[in-house]
């Protein structure tokens, strides 16, 4: 008998959704990265230190308040276009 989780989120469908999400993120990054802007921490305005890269997006951790954020990142207009 399949587990409750497998019934709610079939493995194959979940894997496909992850692949689609990754492709969309990479495609968006490649199309718009030239318009990205550097930003300070959105919480306190301090500098961030590189933490990791996902789909091309650089994630930083604020050295003061530990907020995780992307910089450089898309403009507000491009973010609305993405969503």
N, C-alpha and C positions, 0 to 999 in steps of 0.2 A: 504494500500500500504506500502511495506517495505521501510525503510529509506535508504538513499544513503549509509550510513555507513554499515548497515546490508547487503546490496547488495555487498559491497566491502569486508567486513569481516564478513561472517556469524557467528553468536554467537557460534554455536556448533563446527565449525571448529576452531575458535579462542581458545575456551576452551581446545580442544584436543591438539592444538599446545602448549599451556601453560603447560599442563600436561606432554607432551613429553619433553619439555625443562627442566622442573623440574626433571624428572626421569634421563635424560642424565647428568645433573649437579650433582645430588646425586650419581649416579653410578660412574661417573668419580672421584669424591671426595673420595668415599670409596675405589676405586681401587688404587689411587695414593697418598693419603694424607701422607703416610709414607715417601715419597720422597720430600715433600714440604720443601721449604727453607724460613727462616725469611728474610725479606728485610726491609730496611728503606724506607722512602718516595721516590718514583721514580723521583719526581720533584726537591726536595731540599736536600734530604738525612737525614732529621730530623726524629725523632720518631713519631709514630702514636699512637693514642688512640683508643681502641675498639669502634666501632660505631654500628655494627649489624652483624648477621650471616645469610647467605642465602645459602641453600643447603649444609651446612657444612663449607662453605668458610667464614673466618673471614674478615670483612671489617673494615678498620681503617681510621681515619681522621687525617691528619698531623696536629700537634699542631702549626706549623709555617706558612705553606702556605694554609692549609685547603684542600689539595688534598685528595680525597677518593681513597683508594687502598686496595688490598688484601694482607695480610701477616699473616701466611706463605702462600706461593703460589707455584704453580708447576714450574718446571724448564722450560726453553725455549723449550727443546725437547718434554716434555710432553704437553706443550701448543700447539705446532704444531700438535701433535698427536690428540689432542682434536678437533682442527678445521679441 
